[in-house]
Amino acid sequence: METQSLEVAKTIQAQLLGISKVKVWSWGAHAWTVIKDGLSFKVQGFKFCGKVAITLTPFDTYLIKFIKAKKVIEEHHDVYFDEMVDIIDNYVEYTGDNYPIDIANARYSF
């Protein structure tokens, strides 16, 4: 992979973890992979399990794709770095004001 893509991937990962390590961990983020102009990783969240791909656009914003079974399920365009964590968290993990109750109920529904 080219050096530029590696640097972009490192920057994206640092931005995600810098904003909220706890949220990133809550997604079960793993299998971090350098892709062309970006980063992808797998998630095992409360609401979504699959892959997240983040690429840097020519406008210095990000494109976030949620992928399941090699199919793009949803895309978010023109995302600024400080919006990434909330966008991903809302799709992958967070259920709103009832989140603590939803998580507690899920723990006991197995």
Kinemage of the C-alpha trace (Angstrom):
@kinemage 1
@onewidth
@group {chain A} dominant
@subgroup {mainchain}
@vectorlist {calphas} color= white
{ca met a 1} P 0.000 0.000 0.000
{ca glu a 2} L 1.299 3.427 -0.804
{ca thr a 3} L 2.810 5.638 1.892
{ca gln a 4} L 0.109 8.302 1.564
{ca ser a 5} L -2.663 5.773 2.308
{ca leu a 6} L -0.749 4.515 5.340
{ca glu a 7} L -0.427 8.053 6.699
{ca val a 8} L -4.118 8.752 6.085
{ca ala a 9} L -5.063 5.487 7.835
{ca lys a 10} L -2.889 6.354 10.846
{ca thr a 11} L -4.446 9.815 11.011
{ca ile a 12} L -8.003 8.462 10.882
{ca gln a 13} L -7.297 5.907 13.606
{ca ala a 14} L -5.668 8.572 15.805
{ca gln a 15} L -8.655 10.874 15.285
{ca leu a 16} L -11.165 8.168 16.208
{ca leu a 17} L -9.276 7.091 19.318
{ca gly a 18} L -8.498 10.698 20.265
{ca ile a 19} L -12.167 11.638 20.248
{ca ser a 20} L -13.391 8.642 22.261
{ca lys a 21} L -11.501 5.427 22.916
{ca val a 22} L -14.440 4.149 24.948
{ca lys a 23} L -16.878 4.467 22.038
{ca val a 24} L -14.434 2.865 19.601
{ca trp a 25} L -13.910 -0.018 22.029
{ca ser a 26} L -17.696 -0.372 22.473
{ca trp a 27} L -17.957 -1.125 18.732
{ca gly a 28} L -15.613 -4.076 19.110
{ca ala a 29} L -13.417 -2.449 16.466
{ca his a 30} L -10.756 -4.829 15.162
{ca ala a 31} L -8.974 -5.965 11.976
{ca trp a 32} L -7.779 -2.431 11.228
{ca thr a 33} L -6.723 -2.363 7.553
{ca val a 34} L -5.114 0.292 5.361
{ca ile a 35} L -7.165 0.933 2.216
{ca lys a 36} L -6.661 3.390 -0.636
{ca asp a 37} L -6.850 6.873 0.915
{ca gly a 38} L -8.202 5.517 4.186
{ca leu a 39} L -8.866 2.893 6.800
{ca ser a 40} L -11.310 0.035 7.263
{ca phe a 41} L -12.099 -2.045 10.315
{ca lys a 42} L -14.621 -4.601 11.461
{ca val a 43} L -17.158 -3.845 14.183
{ca gln a 44} L -19.368 -5.948 16.417
{ca gly a 45} L -21.710 -3.332 17.799
{ca phe a 46} L -25.064 -3.568 19.512
{ca lys a 47} L -26.923 -2.510 16.319
{ca phe a 48} L -24.532 -3.324 13.463
{ca cys a 49} L -21.904 -5.967 12.813
{ca gly a 50} L -19.838 -5.624 9.676
{ca lys a 51} L -17.169 -3.373 8.245
{ca val a 52} L -16.650 0.382 8.397
{ca ala a 53} L -14.573 2.008 5.660
{ca ile a 54} L -13.423 5.619 5.974
{ca thr a 55} L -11.746 7.406 3.080
{ca leu a 56} L -10.359 10.900 2.735
{ca thr a 57} L -11.979 12.876 -0.083
{ca pro a 58} L -10.380 15.594 -2.238
{ca phe a 59} L -12.372 18.141 -0.203
{ca asp a 60} L -10.509 17.170 2.989
{ca thr a 61} L -13.618 15.536 4.416
{ca tyr a 62} L -14.340 11.862 4.917
{ca leu a 63} L -16.637 9.341 3.290
{ca ile a 64} L -17.857 6.682 5.729
{ca lys a 65} L -19.298 3.428 4.398
{ca phe a 66} L -21.016 0.709 6.413
{ca ile a 67} L -20.527 -2.636 4.686
{ca lys a 68} L -22.138 -6.015 5.318
{ca ala a 69} L -21.471 -9.110 3.191
{ca lys a 70} L -19.390 -6.965 0.791
{ca lys a 71} L -22.378 -4.694 0.115
{ca val a 72} L -22.479 -1.022 1.099
{ca ile a 73} L -25.500 -0.642 3.378
{ca glu a 74} L -25.179 3.073 4.132
{ca glu a 75} L -22.875 5.985 3.262
{ca his a 76} L -22.187 9.336 4.888
{ca his a 77} L -20.553 11.989 2.716
{ca asp a 78} L -18.686 15.200 3.611
{ca val a 79} L -17.974 14.141 7.196
{ca tyr a 80} L -15.546 16.249 9.217
{ca phe a 81} L -13.104 14.474 11.522
{ca asp a 82} L -14.878 15.601 14.687
{ca glu a 83} L -18.180 14.095 13.447
{ca met a 84} L -16.849 10.607 12.642
{ca val a 85} L -17.188 9.004 16.062
{ca asp a 86} L -20.783 10.140 16.602
{ca ile a 87} L -21.859 9.086 13.103
{ca ile a 88} L -20.302 5.646 13.506
{ca asp a 89} L -21.539 5.241 17.081
{ca asn a 90} L -25.121 6.124 16.125
{ca tyr a 91} L -25.081 3.518 13.355
{ca val a 92} L -23.146 0.765 15.134
{ca glu a 93} L -23.886 0.996 18.846
{ca tyr a 94} L -25.940 3.817 20.394
{ca thr a 95} L -29.727 3.425 20.621
{ca gly a 96} L -30.590 6.832 22.069
{ca asp a 97} L -31.731 7.839 25.528
{ca asn a 98} L -32.648 4.237 26.367
{ca tyr a 99} L -29.141 2.947 25.606
{ca pro a 100} L -28.257 1.926 29.215
{ca ile a 101} L -31.568 0.065 29.519
{ca asp a 102} L -31.175 -1.556 26.087
{ca ile a 103} L -27.687 -2.785 26.981
{ca ala a 104} L -28.818 -4.064 30.391
{ca asn a 105} L -31.753 -5.926 28.825
{ca ala a 106} L -29.527 -7.416 26.121
{ca arg a 107} L -27.134 -8.805 28.736
{ca tyr a 108} L -29.926 -10.777 30.310
{ca ser a 109} L -31.683 -11.924 27.155
{ca phe a 110} L -29.191 -14.664 26.223
